[in-house]
């Protein structure tokens, strides 16, 4: 298959050099002879009436168009506030250089009309992409269109990045589309419905706060629909079936049913998405479910403190299940927006999902201190039901007042049965056993937000926000082992098998509230004073019991095996920030002063801790040019643990992992420095992004760990040694010759962690420092032709180094899509993985190939498609991980080849 990759690479190079072009370049000037930046220049071929090239001038007014030789063109120019201009250019074989002057006094409506024809245009902080200019005919979803836009990237999780910044909000016709997540939009909005893609830079949901806050990192995206899609139901309904290969057998037992319908008008919109399949399509994974915040704002981000409520999810959500051995999914979602009046908007969404997942892994884990090795084969079966409901109300009668209320409710039910074969190798001897585990949890959470934004006078703005979180968790864990490795008071070790169980009940009420006052001293300076408070009250109850051979229950009632804990946390603070614009600089220094109170009640006693802390921060933006910036951030932060690490009774984290908390834990303090460079040049769609971040944490909450064979007990403590992390990221991308784009990315991360670990040789607890160094480098190049096959070639290499042990993954990839014969679309993608370690004791190759062929008449309603996933029937993939105490390398089994015939009807 590597030969195929290199053949595609040679084809790509030959395509680049195929056509003969004439270079037409020049400078656009205003009548006063000053250069015009971001003027639109477009070349229309007079013979074909098609647009052959376009450009947007750079900061010096320069443009370059690559035109066909021996042709006649109409060159159209537009710029807001200037008269539109046209001129005729006749090309021969020589390059052309010509300066063009535009006159003031243009009519804005005419300018807008020409802008609509431009593939890309800029107006203020908004970049507008004309979707049809980038489509080749093979695109089915919004994701396919976004991947072809210059400066836009979509990763495998459906997250969208523009200019190196994550898109935090996706809208359609200005209305939120499943607020807080972009994946459902990019995976489901039909490509043929998209007219424009608007990228909203420096985005702030609250218009009153936009000139007062630093919004440079905030990006949103709005999808404009084609005229024929407004005020009408549109979408598609897909149904298909096929075969799956299991070993040598194939059965016609695969199916997919995927209806999607949408309706938009200025007053009301509704989206309905559903998906029923057993071919591994997951509209939302359980990881997505837990990450989905509903778009709630990070209201306490300026406070300098974090109090993170931990999730007691037993590790069910941590398993990778997007490429599991077997996945069955039932999914339904709806999103709506309704305007009862011009000033009042009601919106929300609901999601219901069921999945049944079978997973199989083979892993090898080495304990760093003792070199003990375990070989583990695990076969979990997961069943997950989850639901989300969000309701929002926004009332804005005028530009001076806005009142918002949001409520997000989550409910899930998860179970996992796992069968484990484990071999432990220590000092040349080995022992094996079979283990079964069972996990169950039904967490519930309700998050409410109340916000008022009020402009008292032109220069005075008040912001009042209150957010409440209620969370109820009840995880249950069971392990059935031949050998029970832990010493638990009251445990009966005479049974044939060891049946160990634990119930946990954790409840959280957390209230965040703050009042912000902004005052504009001058148009270029303002100050902000913040009064805030975070209050949390948590209960944690747990108990361990043993099931006996005769079916009775042995409750381990000793205080070391039970928890009845209450924990109160309060952070009252005041913050002050001053924002000033000095030439090309925006500088925002500030600080927050905090008073903390913590009380935990357990074992019949109270432990209370009170103290105060001063936390400075500073933000500096250097606006080098309109689309070139350098940003520096510094902050000193306090991080607090929640109740889960304070409980003194034992917690079963797994059949070989026992945890005991520490009620005397204190906060960790971290200083964070970050430097970000960004440049975006519309002249050649050059996109440069670089970011360096350094974090140093003192008094970090770390672990004291003791391993006996491959079994561990741990307890947290505040480390006297600093943890350090340094990350450097960089990306370069650009388009050239109209139909080509290329990019390169670098991501390097170094981390140093400190813990205390029991050393068997000396029978002592010693400090242990561990380091990890991860590097990822990738390059990619792609074409975007209308009437020719399009190729995307990529290559990435990842190097993971953990305490001088190195793992490598080299991945060449290729994608081919071709629209031909006015209705056929062929799409295929290929990835080849070479996974090995430094000593070459692990050396695996695996590859994935997917392909599809579809047909749809240009004006037809039906699409016929045959598609195959995992065409090469690859059995497994490889991965590695590091957790400061152990190194693991694993083999993860994946779904077999599926061949599906499907029929899609377009509304």
C-alpha positions in Angstrom: 0.0 0.0 0.0 3.0 2.3 0.5 3.6 2.1 -3.3 0.0 3.4 -3.8 0.8 6.3 -1.6 3.9 7.3 -3.5 2.1 6.9 -6.8 -0.5 9.4 -5.5 2.3 11.7 -4.4 3.8 11.6 -7.9 0.4 12.3 -9.4 -0.1 15.3 -7.1 3.2 16.8 -8.2 2.4 16.3 -11.9 -1.0 18.0 -11.5 0.6 21.1 -10.0 2.8 21.6 -13.0 0.2 20.7 -15.6 -1.3 24.0 -16.8 0.3 27.1 -18.4 -0.7 30.3 -16.6 0.0 34.0 -17.0 0.7 36.0 -13.9 -1.3 39.3 -13.7 -0.1 41.3 -10.8 -0.3 44.9 -9.6 -1.3 47.4 -6.9 -4.7 48.8 -6.1 -4.6 52.5 -5.1 -7.1 55.1 -4.0 -7.2 58.4 -5.9 -4.8 59.9 -3.4 -2.3 57.1 -4.4 -2.4 55.4 -1.0 -2.7 51.6 -1.3 -6.0 49.9 -0.5 -5.8 46.9 1.7 -8.4 44.1 1.4 -9.9 45.3 -1.9 -11.6 42.6 -3.9 -10.2 41.7 -7.3 -11.8 39.1 -9.6 -11.1 37.9 -13.1 -14.1 36.8 -15.2 -13.3 34.9 -18.4 -15.3 36.5 -21.2 -15.5 33.3 -23.2 -16.8 31.0 -20.5 -18.4 33.7 -18.2 -16.8 31.9 -15.3 -14.5 33.3 -12.6 -11.0 32.0 -13.3 -9.2 33.8 -10.4 -9.7 36.2 -7.5 -7.6 37.9 -4.9 -7.7 40.2 -2.0 -5.1 42.9 -1.7 -2.5 42.8 1.0 -1.5 45.7 3.3 0.5 47.3 0.4 -2.4 47.0 -2.0 -0.8 44.2 -4.0 -2.6 41.5 -5.8 -1.7 38.5 -8.0 -4.0 36.6 -10.4 -3.0 33.5 -12.3 -4.9 33.6 -15.6 -5.1 31.4 -18.7 -2.8 32.3 -21.6 -4.4 33.7 -24.8 -7.7 34.7 -23.2 -9.7 37.8 -22.6 -10.8 38.8 -19.1 -13.0 41.3 -17.4 -11.2 42.4 -14.2 -13.7 43.5 -11.5 -12.7 45.5 -8.4 -14.7 46.5 -5.4 -14.0 48.2 -2.1 -16.6 49.5 0.4 -16.8 53.3 0.0 -15.1 53.3 -3.5 -16.6 53.2 -6.9 -16.6 49.7 -8.5 -14.3 49.4 -11.4 -14.0 47.1 -14.4 -11.2 46.8 -17.0 -10.4 44.4 -19.8 -7.2 42.5 -19.9 -6.1 40.3 -22.9 -3.4 37.7 -21.9 -0.8 36.2 -24.2 2.1 34.3 -22.8 4.0 37.0 -21.0 3.3 38.1 -17.4 1.4 41.4 -16.9 2.1 44.1 -14.3 -0.4 46.9 -13.9 -1.4 49.4 -11.1 -5.1 50.3 -10.8 -6.6 53.4 -9.2 -10.1 53.4 -7.6 -12.2 56.5 -7.1 -14.1 57.5 -3.9 -17.9 57.7 -3.7 -19.0 54.1 -4.4 -22.6 53.0 -3.7 -22.5 50.4 -1.0 -25.3 48.2 -2.4 -23.4 47.7 -5.7 -20.3 46.8 -3.7 -22.3 44.2 -1.8 -23.5 42.7 -5.0 -19.9 42.1 -6.2 -18.8 40.9 -2.8 -21.4 38.1 -3.1 -19.6 36.8 -6.1 -16.2 36.8 -4.4 -15.0 33.4 -3.1 -13.6 35.1 0.0 -14.2 38.6 1.4 -13.6 40.5 4.6 -15.7 43.1 6.3 -14.4 44.2 9.7 -14.0 41.2 11.9 -16.0 38.9 9.6 -14.5 36.6 6.9 -17.2 35.5 4.4 -16.6 32.4 2.3 -18.8 31.8 -0.8 -19.3 28.0 -0.4 -20.0 27.2 -4.1 -16.6 28.6 -5.0 -14.9 25.8 -3.1 -17.3 22.9 -3.8 -16.3 20.2 -6.4 -19.5 18.2 -6.2 -18.4 15.4 -3.8 -19.3 17.3 -0.6 -22.2 15.9 1.4 -22.0 17.7 4.8 -20.8 21.0 6.2 -17.6 19.2 7.3 -16.7 18.5 3.7 -17.1 22.1 2.7 -15.1 23.5 5.7 -12.2 21.3 5.0 -11.7 23.0 1.6 -11.8 26.6 2.9 -8.4 28.3 3.3 -7.5 28.9 7.0 -10.2 26.4 8.2 -9.4 23.0 9.8 -11.8 20.2 11.0 -10.4 17.5 13.3 -11.6 13.9 13.7 -13.8 14.9 16.7 -15.7 17.5 14.6 -14.1 20.5 16.3 -13.5 23.4 13.9 -10.5 25.7 14.0 -10.1 29.0 12.1 -6.7 30.7 12.1 -5.5 28.3 14.8 -8.4 29.2 17.1 -11.2 26.8 18.1 -14.7 27.8 17.0 -16.7 28.0 20.2 -20.2 28.5 18.7 -21.9 27.4 15.5 -25.0 29.2 14.2 -27.3 28.8 11.2 -28.9 32.0 10.0 -27.8 33.7 13.2 -29.5 31.0 15.4 -27.6 28.7 17.7 -27.1 25.1 16.4 -26.9 22.8 19.5 -25.1 25.5 21.5 -21.8 24.4 23.0 -20.9 21.8 20.4 -19.9 22.1 16.7 -19.8 18.3 15.9 -23.5 17.8 15.3 -23.5 20.8 12.9 -20.4 19.9 10.8 -21.5 16.2 10.6 -25.1 16.8 9.6 -25.9 20.1 7.9 -26.2 19.3 4.1 -23.6 20.8 1.9 -26.0 21.7 -0.9 -27.9 24.0 1.5 -24.9 26.2 2.3 -24.6 29.5 0.6 -22.0 31.4 2.8 -19.8 30.5 5.7 -19.2 33.5 7.9 -16.3 33.4 10.4 -16.9 35.9 13.2 -13.6 36.9 14.8 -13.3 38.7 18.1 -16.7 37.4 18.9 -18.6 38.3 22.1 -22.2 37.1 22.6 -23.0 40.3 24.6 -22.7 43.3 22.3 -22.4 45.7 25.2 -19.2 43.9 26.4 -17.4 43.6 23.1 -15.6 46.9 23.2 -14.8 46.4 26.9 -13.3 42.9 27.0 -10.5 41.2 25.2 -12.1 38.9 22.6 -9.2 38.1 20.3 -9.3 34.4 21.2 -13.1 34.1 20.6 -14.3 32.8 17.2 -17.8 31.9 16.1 -19.2 30.6 12.8 -22.5 31.4 11.1 -23.9 29.4 8.1 -26.0 31.3 5.6 -28.5 29.2 3.7 -29.3 29.3 0.0 -32.5 31.2 -0.8 -34.4 28.1 -1.8 -33.7 26.6 1.7 -35.4 29.3 3.7 -39.0 29.1 4.8 -39.1 25.5 3.5 -38.3 22.2 5.1 -35.1 20.7 3.7 -32.8 17.9 4.6 -32.4 14.2 3.6 -33.4 10.7 4.7 -31.0 7.9 4.3 -31.6 4.1 4.7 -29.1 1.4 3.9 -28.0 -2.2 4.6 -25.1 -4.4 4.0 -22.6 -7.0 5.1 -19.9 -7.2 7.7 -16.9 -9.5 7.7 -16.2 -11.4 10.8 -13.2 -13.7 10.1 -14.2 -15.5 6.9 -18.0 -15.2 7.4 -20.1 -12.4 6.0 -23.7 -11.7 6.9 -26.2 -9.2 5.6 -26.8 -7.8 9.1 -25.6 -4.2 8.9 -28.0 -1.3 8.8 -28.2 2.5 8.9 -31.3 4.8 9.1 -30.4 8.5 9.2 -33.2 11.1 8.7 -32.3 14.8 9.0 -34.8 17.6 8.5 -34.3 21.4 9.0 -36.6 24.4 8.8 -35.5 28.1 9.0 -37.4 31.4 8.9 -36.7 34.7 10.7 -39.1 33.9 13.5 -38.8 30.1 14.0 -36.3 27.4 13.3 -36.2 23.7 14.1 -33.7 20.9 13.3 -34.4 17.2 13.7 -31.6 14.6 13.5 -31.7 10.9 14.1 -29.4 8.0 13.5 -29.9 4.2 14.0 -27.0 2.0 12.9 -24.7 -0.8 13.8 -21.8 0.2 11.5 -20.0 2.3 14.1 -21.3 5.8 13.3 -21.5 7.7 16.6 -23.2 11.1 16.3 -22.0 11.9 19.8 -19.7 9.8 21.9 -20.0 9.5 25.7 -16.9 11.7 25.9 -18.8 14.4 23.8 -21.7 14.0 26.2 -19.6 14.9 29.3 -17.8 17.7 27.5 -21.0 19.3 26.2 -21.6 22.4 28.3 -24.5 23.9 26.4 -22.5 27.1 25.7 -22.4 28.3 29.3 -19.9 31.1 29.6 -16.8 30.8 31.7 -18.1 33.4 34.1 -15.3 33.1 36.7 -12.4 33.0 34.3 -11.2 36.5 35.5 -11.3 35.4 39.2 -7.9 33.6 39.2 -9.2 30.6 41.1 -10.5 27.3 40.0 -12.7 24.8 41.9 -13.3 21.9 39.6 -16.0 19.4 40.4 -14.5 15.9 39.7 -16.5 13.2 37.8 -16.9 9.8 39.5 -17.3 8.1 36.2 -15.4 4.8 37.1 -13.5 5.1 33.8 -16.4 4.1 31.6 -16.3 7.3 29.6 -12.5 7.2 29.3 -12.5 4.2 27.0 -12.0 4.8 23.3 -15.2 3.6 21.6 -15.3 5.4 18.2 -13.5 2.4 16.6 -14.5 -0.4 18.9 -15.0 -4.0 18.0 -18.8 -3.6 17.7 -21.0 -0.6 18.1 -24.8 -0.3 17.9 -26.3 3.2 18.2 -29.7 4.8 18.5 -29.7 8.6 18.4 -32.2 11.4 18.2 -31.8 15.2 18.6 -33.8 18.3 18.1 -32.8 22.0 18.2 -35.2 25.0 18.0 -35.3 28.8 18.2 -38.4 30.9 18.4 -39.0 34.6 18.6 -42.3 35.5 20.3 -41.4 39.1 19.8 -38.5 41.0 18.2 -36.9 41.4 21.6 -37.4 38.0 23.0 -35.8 34.7 21.9 -36.6 31.2 23.2 -34.3 28.4 22.1 -33.0 25.0 23.2 -32.2 21.5 22.3 -32.8 17.9 23.4 -30.7 14.8 22.8 -31.4 11.1 23.5 -28.9 8.4 22.7 -28.4 4.7 23.3 -25.2 2.7 22.5 -24.1 -0.8 22.9 -20.3 -1.2 22.6 -18.1 -4.2 22.6 -14.4 -3.5 23.2 -11.4 -5.8 23.1 -7.8 -4.7 24.1 -4.5 -6.4 24.7 -2.1 -4.3 26.7 1.4 -4.5 28.2 2.1 -2.3 31.3 5.5 -1.8 33.0 5.8 -0.3 36.5 8.7 2.2 36.3 10.0 1.6 39.8 10.0 -2.2 40.0 10.0 -3.1 36.3 7.1 -5.5 37.1 5.2 -6.2 33.9 1.5 -7.1 33.4 0.0 -8.5 30.2 -3.7 -7.9 30.1 -6.5 -9.0 27.8 -9.8 -7.2 28.4 -13.2 -7.5 26.8 -15.7 -4.9 28.2 -19.3 -4.6 27.0 -20.8 -1.2 27.6 -24.4 0.0 27.5 -25.0 3.7 27.7 -28.2 5.7 27.7 -28.0 9.5 28.0 -30.1 12.5 27.6 -29.5 16.3 27.5 -32.1 19.1 27.5 -31.3 22.7 27.3 -33.7 25.6 27.4 -32.7 29.3 27.0 -34.5 32.6 27.1 -32.9 35.9 26.0 -34.8 39.2 26.3 -33.2 42.3 24.8 -35.7 45.2 24.4 -33.0 47.7 23.5 -29.2 48.0 23.1 -28.9 48.9 26.8 -30.5 45.9 28.5 -30.3 42.1 28.1 -31.6 39.4 30.4 -30.7 35.8 29.8 -31.7 32.5 31.6 -30.4 29.0 30.7 -30.9 25.6 32.1 -29.0 22.5 31.0 -30.1 19.1 32.4 -28.1 15.9 31.9 -29.1 12.3 32.8 -27.3 9.1 31.9 -27.3 5.4 32.7 -24.2 3.4 32.1 -23.2 -0.2 32.7 -20.1 -2.1 31.9 -19.3 -5.8 32.2 -15.7 -6.7 31.7 -13.8 -10.0 31.5 -10.0 -9.8 32.1 -7.2 -12.2 31.7 -4.1 -10.9 33.5 -0.5 -12.2 33.7 2.0 -10.6 36.1 5.7 -11.0 35.5 8.0 -10.2 38.4 11.6 -11.2 39.1 11.5 -13.8 36.4 8.4 -15.6 37.7 4.8 -15.1 36.5 1.3 -15.8 37.7 -2.1 -15.5 35.9 -5.7 -15.1 36.9 -9.1 -14.4 35.4 -11.0 -11.4 36.7 -14.5 -10.1 36.0 -15.7 -6.5 36.9 -19.0 -4.8 36.8 -19.6 -1.0 36.8 -22.9 0.9 37.0 -23.7 4.6 37.3 -26.6 6.9 36.8 -25.4 10.5 37.2 -27.6 13.5 37.0 -26.7 17.2 36.7 -28.7 20.5 36.4 -26.8 23.7 35.5 -28.6 27.0 35.6 -27.4 30.4 34.5 -29.0 33.8 35.2 -27.5 37.0 33.6 -28.3 40.7 33.3 -26.4 43.2 31.3 -27.3 46.8 31.7 -25.8 50.0 30.3 -26.6 52.7 32.9 -25.1 55.4 30.8 -23.1 55.5 27.6 -19.9 54.8 29.6 -21.2 52.6 32.4 -22.1 48.9 32.0 -23.2 46.5 34.7 -23.0 42.7 34.3 -24.7 40.4 36.9 -24.3 36.6 36.5 -25.3 33.7 38.8 -24.7 30.1 37.9 -25.8 27.1 39.9 -24.7 23.4 39.5 -26.5 20.5 41.1 -24.8 17.1 40.5 -25.9 13.7 41.8 -23.6 10.6 41.2 -24.0 7.1 42.4 -21.3 4.8 40.9 -21.2 1.1 41.9 -18.2 -1.1 41.4 -17.8 -4.9 41.6 -14.7 -7.0 41.1 -14.5 -10.8 41.3 -11.0 -12.1 41.7 -9.1 -15.2 42.6 -6.6 -13.2 44.7 -7.7 -10.1 46.6 -4.5 -8.0 47.0 -5.5 -5.5 49.7 -5.6 -5.7 53.5 -9.1 -4.5 54.5 -10.2 -4.7 58.1 -13.1 -7.1 58.5 -12.5 -8.9 55.2 -12.9 -12.7 55.1 -10.1 -14.2 53.0 -11.3 -17.8 53.3 -13.7 -17.7 50.3 -13.2 -19.6 47.0 -13.4 -16.3 45.1 -13.1 -12.7 46.2 -16.3 -10.7 45.4 -15.5 -7.1 46.4 -18.1 -4.3 46.0 -18.4 -0.6 46.7 -21.3 1.9 46.6 -20.6 5.6 46.3 -23.1 8.5 46.6 -21.8 12.0 45.8 -23.9 15.2 45.7 -22.7 18.6 44.8 -24.3 22.1 45.0 -22.1 24.8 43.6 -23.1 28.5 43.3 -21.0 31.0 41.4 -22.1 34.7 41.4 -20.4 37.9 40.3 -21.1 41.5 39.6 -19.0 43.4 37.0 -18.9 47.1 36.6 -17.2 48.6 33.5 -16.5 52.3 33.1 -15.1 53.8 29.9 -12.8 56.6 30.9 -12.0 57.5 27.3 -12.7 55.7 24.0 -9.3 53.9 24.5 -9.3 53.2 28.2 -11.7 51.5 30.6 -11.6 49.9 34.0 -13.5 46.9 35.3 -14.2 46.0 39.0 -15.5 42.6 39.9 -17.2 41.3 43.0 -17.5 37.6 43.1 -18.1 34.5 45.2 -17.9 30.7 44.7 -19.7 28.5 47.2 -19.8 24.7 47.1 -21.4 22.2 49.4 -20.7 18.5 48.8 -21.6 15.1 50.4 -19.7 11.9 49.9 -20.9 8.6 51.3 -19.3 5.2 50.4 -19.3 1.7 51.7 -17.4 -1.5 50.9 -19.0 -5.0 51.2 -18.0 -8.6 50.4 -20.3 -11.2 48.9 -19.8 -14.5 50.5 -19.8 -18.0 48.9 -23.2 -18.7 50.6 -24.8 -15.6 49.1 -24.7 -13.5 52.3 -23.2 -10.0 52.5 -20.2 -9.1 54.7 -20.3 -5.3 55.3 -16.9 -3.8 56.0 -18.0 -1.3 58.6 -14.6 -0.2 59.9 -14.0 3.6 59.5 -11.2 2.9 57.1 -13.6 1.3 54.6 -16.5 3.8 54.8 -16.9 7.5 54.1 -19.5 10.0 55.5 -18.1 13.3 54.5 -19.4 16.9 54.2 -17.3 19.6 52.5 -17.9 23.3 52.3 -15.8 25.6 50.1 -16.1 29.4 49.8 -14.1 31.9 47.7 -15.0 35.5 48.1 -13.0 37.9 45.9 -12.7 41.3 44.4 -10.9 42.0 41.1 -9.7 45.1 39.3 -8.6 45.3 35.6 -7.6 48.3 33.6 -7.7 48.2 29.8 -5.8 50.7 27.6 -5.1 51.1 23.9 -1.6 52.7 23.3 -1.0 52.9 19.6 -0.7 49.3 18.4 -0.8 47.9 21.9 -3.7 46.8 24.0 -2.6 46.3 27.6 -4.9 44.9 30.4 -3.1 44.6 33.8 -5.2 43.4 36.7 -5.4 41.5 40.0 -7.9 39.7 42.2 -7.9 39.5 46.0 -9.4 36.3 47.6 -10.5 35.1 50.9 -10.9 31.3 51.1 -12.7 29.2 53.7 -12.8 25.4 53.6 -14.4 23.0 56.1 -14.6 19.2 55.9 -16.5 17.1 58.4 -15.6 13.4 58.7 -14.6 10.9 61.4 -16.5 13.0 64.0 -14.3 16.0 63.6 -14.1 19.3 61.6 -11.0 20.6 59.8 -11.3 24.3 58.8 -8.8 26.3 56.8 -9.0 30.1 56.1 -6.5 32.2 54.2 -6.2 35.1 51.8 -4.4 35.4 48.5 -3.4 38.1 46.0 -3.4 36.9 42.3 -2.1 39.2 39.6 -2.6 38.8 35.8 -1.7 40.8 32.6 -2.8 40.7 29.0 -0.8 42.4 26.2 -1.8 42.5 22.5 0.5 43.9 19.9 -1.4 44.6 16.7 1.4 44.5 14.2 -0.9 44.8 11.3 -4.7 44.3 10.7 -4.3 40.5 10.5 -1.0 40.1 12.4 -0.8 40.0 16.2 1.5 39.0 19.0 -0.3 38.3 22.4 1.2 37.7 25.8 -0.7 36.4 28.8 0.4 36.0 32.4 -1.6 34.8 35.3 -1.2 33.4 38.8 -3.9 30.9 39.7 -5.1 29.0 42.7 -6.5 25.5 42.0 -8.6 23.6 44.6 -9.6 20.0 44.8 -13.1 18.9 45.5 -14.4 16.4 48.0 -13.2 13.3 46.0 -9.6 13.7 47.2 -10.4 14.6 50.8 -12.2 11.4 51.9 -10.1 9.4 54.4 -11.9 6.0 53.8 -10.7 3.6 51.0 -12.0 4.0 47.5 -11.8 1.2 44.9 -10.5 2.7 41.7 -10.2 -0.7 40.2 -9.5 -4.4 41.0 -5.8 -3.5 41.4 -6.0 0.1 42.6 -7.0 1.3 46.1 -7.2 5.0 46.9 -7.3 6.9 50.2 -7.8 10.7 50.4 -6.2 13.3 52.5 -8.4 15.8 54.4 -5.5 18.2 55.0 -4.8 18.9 51.3 -4.2 22.5 50.4 -4.5 24.4 47.1 -1.9 24.3 44.3 -0.6 27.6 42.9 0.4 27.8 39.2 2.0 30.6 37.2 1.2 30.5 33.5 3.0 32.4 30.7 1.8 32.2 27.1 3.0 33.9 24.0 0.9 33.7 20.8 1.8 34.9 17.3 -0.8 35.0 14.5 -0.7 36.2 10.9 -3.4 35.8 8.3 -2.8 37.2 4.8 -5.8 37.3 2.5 -3.4 38.1 -0.4 -2.3 34.5 -0.7 -4.4 33.0 2.2 -1.2 32.5 4.2 -2.0 31.5 7.7 0.8 31.4 10.4 0.1 30.5 14.0 2.5 29.9 16.8 2.0 29.5 20.6 4.3 28.8 23.5 3.0 28.1 27.0 4.9 27.5 30.2 3.3 26.4 33.4 5.0 26.0 36.8 2.9 24.6 39.7 3.9 24.6 43.3 2.2 22.7 46.1 0.7 20.5 43.4 -1.6 17.8 44.5 0.4 14.6 43.8 0.4 11.0 44.9 2.2 8.7 47.3 2.0 5.3 45.7 2.9 1.8 46.9 3.0 -1.1 44.4 2.8 -4.7 45.6 3.4 -6.8 42.6 1.2 -5.0 40.0 -1.3 -3.7 42.6 -1.2 -0.2 43.9 -2.4 1.9 46.9 -2.2 5.7 46.7 -3.0 8.8 48.6 -2.7 12.5 47.6 -0.4 15.1 49.2 0.9 18.6 48.4 4.3 18.3 46.7 7.3 20.4 47.8 8.7 20.1 44.3 7.4 22.1 41.4 5.7 20.4 38.4 6.5 22.0 35.1 4.9 21.9 31.6 6.1 23.6 28.4 4.1 23.4 25.1 5.1 24.8 21.7 2.6 24.7 18.8 3.0 26.0 15.3 1.1 25.9 12.0 1.7 27.3 8.6 -0.7 27.1 5.7 -1.4 28.9 2.4 -3.2 28.6 -0.9 -1.5 29.1 -4.2 -2.3 29.0 -7.9 -6.0 29.2 -6.9 -6.5 25.4 -6.7 -3.8 24.3 -4.3 -3.2 24.6 -0.6 -0.6 23.2 1.8 0.0 23.2 5.5 2.5 22.1 8.1 2.0 21.7 11.9 4.2 21.2 14.9 3.2 20.3 18.4 5.8 19.7 21.1 5.0 19.1 24.8 7.4 18.6 27.7 6.3 17.8 31.2 8.0 17.1 34.5 6.0 15.5 37.4 7.0 14.7 41.0 5.5 12.0 43.2 6.5 9.8 46.1 6.8 6.0 45.4 7.6 3.0 47.6 10.9 1.4 46.7 10.8 -2.3 47.4 14.7 -2.7 47.5 15.0 -0.2 50.4 11.5 -0.5 51.9 11.3 3.3 51.8 9.2 6.0 50.3 11.3 8.1 47.9 10.6 11.1 45.7 10.4 10.2 42.1 10.6 12.7 39.2 9.2 11.5 35.8 9.4 13.3 32.5 7.4 13.0 29.3 8.3 14.5 25.9 5.8 14.3 23.0 6.4 15.6 19.5 4.0 15.6 16.6 5.0 16.9 13.1 2.7 16.8 10.1 2.5 18.2 6.5 -0.4 18.2 4.1 -1.1 19.3 0.6 -4.4 19.3 -1.4 -6.0 20.3 -4.7 -9.4 21.8 -5.3 -10.5 21.5 -8.9 -14.0 21.6 -10.3 -13.6 19.1 -13.1 -10.6 17.0 -12.2 -9.9 14.5 -9.4 -8.8 16.1 -6.2 -6.1 14.7 -4.0 -5.0 15.4 -0.5 -1.8 13.9 0.7 -0.5 14.1 4.3 2.2 12.7 6.5 2.6 12.9 10.3 5.0 11.5 12.8 4.5 11.3 16.5 7.3 10.6 19.1 6.3 9.8 22.6 9.1 9.6 25.1 8.5 8.6 28.7 11.5 8.3 31.0 13.8 7.5 28.0 11.4 5.0 26.5 10.4 6.1 23.0 7.4 5.1 20.9 7.0 6.2 17.3 3.9 6.4 15.0 4.5 7.4 11.4 1.3 8.0 9.4 1.2 8.8 5.6 -2.4 9.4 4.4 -4.2 10.1 1.1 -7.7 11.2 0.2 -9.1 11.2 -3.4 -12.5 12.6 -4.4 -13.7 13.0 -7.9 -17.0 14.2 -9.3 -17.6 13.0 -12.9 -20.2 12.3 -15.6 -22.5 14.9 -14.1 -23.7 12.9 -11.2 -21.1 10.3 -10.0 -19.0 11.0 -6.9 -16.1 8.8 -5.9 -14.4 9.4 -2.5 -11.7 7.3 -0.8 -9.4 7.9 2.1 -6.4 5.9 3.2 -4.2 5.9 6.3 -1.1 3.8 6.9 0.4 3.5 10.4 3.8 2.3 11.4 4.0 1.9 15.2 7.2 0.9 16.9 9.4 1.6 19.9 13.0 2.6 20.3 14.3 -1.0 21.0 12.2 -2.4 18.1 10.6 -4.9 20.5 7.3 -3.5 19.2 7.0 -3.1 15.5 3.5 -3.1 14.0 2.0 -1.9 10.8 -1.7 -1.4 10.2 -3.8 0.6 7.7 -7.3 1.8 7.1 -9.0 2.3 3.7 -12.6 3.6 3.2 -14.3 4.2 -0.2 -17.7 5.1 -1.6 -19.3 5.6 -5.0 -22.5 7.5 -5.3 -24.8 8.8 -8.0 -27.3 11.6 -8.0 -28.7 13.4 -11.0 -28.1 17.2 -10.8 -31.8 17.9 -10.3 -32.7 14.5 -8.9 -34.1 13.8 -5.4 -32.5 10.4 -4.9 -28.9 9.4 -4.3 -27.7 5.9 -4.7 -24.5 4.9 -2.9 -22.3 1.9 -2.2 -19.7 2.4 0.5 -17.1 0.3 2.3 -15.4 1.0 5.6 -12.1 -0.7 6.6 -11.8 -2.2 3.1 -8.6 -3.9 4.1 -10.3 -5.6 7.0 -7.7 -4.4 9.5 -8.1 -6.2 12.9 -6.6 -3.7 15.4 -4.6 -0.6 16.0 -1.9 0.3 18.5 -1.4 3.0 21.2 0.7 3.9 24.2 0.2 5.9 27.4 2.1 7.2 30.4 0.7 8.0 33.9 3.8 9.0 35.9 4.1 5.5 37.4 3.6 3.1 34.5 4.1 2.9 30.8 1.6 1.0 28.7 1.4 -0.2 25.1 -1.9 -1.5 23.9 -3.5 -3.3 20.9 -7.1 -2.1 20.3 -9.4 -4.3 18.2 -11.6 -2.5 15.7 -14.7 -3.1 13.6 -14.3 -5.4 10.5 -15.0 -4.4 6.9 -18.6 -3.2 6.3 -20.1 -2.9 2.8 -23.3 -0.8 2.7 -25.8 -0.1 0.0 -27.9 3.0 0.8 -30.6 5.2 -0.7 -30.9 8.9 0.2 -33.9 11.1 -0.5 -33.4 14.9 -0.5 -36.4 16.9 0.6 
